[in-house]
Amino acid sequence: MCIAAPAHVVEINREDMWLIADFGGAKQQAKIDLLPEVEIGDYVLIHAGYAIEKLSEEAAKESLEAWEELLESLEEEDLEMEKARQEFYDSIN
């Protein structure tokens, strides 16, 4: 399964048809062949190295909030699993 996350466009090179987008501090280059009208400051979905869809700021922020909630939940789950693993190892030693 492949997913695309929203990113904020911070740089564009129209000559070579690429952009640089910021994913909360991590930057990625992507081709703009499918979105030649994209502008700096736009939010886009990037998939397989291509900007595939332009998002409204509101839609991007909603999606980013959902990503944050998911990542927090996964982090909590990881901590619970590590605690359970440690308790198991402690009980057999």
N, C-alpha and C positions, 0 to 999 in steps of 0.2 A: 504494500500500500504506500502510495506517495502522497505527501501533503505539501501544501504551499502556505507559507506564513507571510503576513503583511510586512512590508519594509518601507522605510522613508527614503525617497530619492535625494541624494546629496550631491551628486555630480553626474553630468551627461557629456558624452563624446558623440556627437551626431555624425561626424566623419566616419568613425569606425563602428557606429551603431551599438554603443554599449552605455550602461549607466553603472554608478556605484550606489548601492542602497545600504542603509543602516538598519540592522536587526537588533536594536537595543544595545548598541556598542560594537557588535560584530558587523564588519562591512563585507559586502559581496559584490562582485561584478556580475552583470547580467546583460544579455543581448536585448536590444529594443526593436528588433525586426517586427514583432507583433504589435508593438505600441509606439510607433514613431512620434506620436503627439505628446508623449510624456514630458513633464516639466520638473525641474528641481522643486522640491517641496511636496510633490505628489506622493501618495501611498500606492504601492503596487504589490501584487502577488507575484512571487518568483518561483518558478518550477523548472527543474532541469536546465538551469542556466539562462532561462528566458523570462523576461517580464511578461506575464500572460494576461494580466487584468489590472486596470486602474480602479482604486477604491476611493470612496469619499473618506474624508478625515474621520467622520463619525463611525462609519463601518469599520475602518482600520482600528480605531481605538477600542471599539466593542470586541473585535477579534483579538486584539492584543490583551485585553483584560481577561478574555476567556483562556488564552494561552497561559497567562500568569496563574490563573486559578488551577489549571490543569497541572502546571509544573509544580506548584506548591503542594497539590494533592499527591503527586508522584513522589515528591521529596518526603512527605510525611509517611507515605507507604514504605519507602525505602528505610526510613528510620525505624519503623515498627518491625519490619522484617529483620533488620540487623539486631534489634533488641531480642526478638524471638529466637534468632539463631544463637545469640550469646547465651540466653537462658537455657537453651537446649544443651549447648556444649558444657555449660557450667553444671547441669544436672547429670551428665554422664561422666564427669571427671571427679 
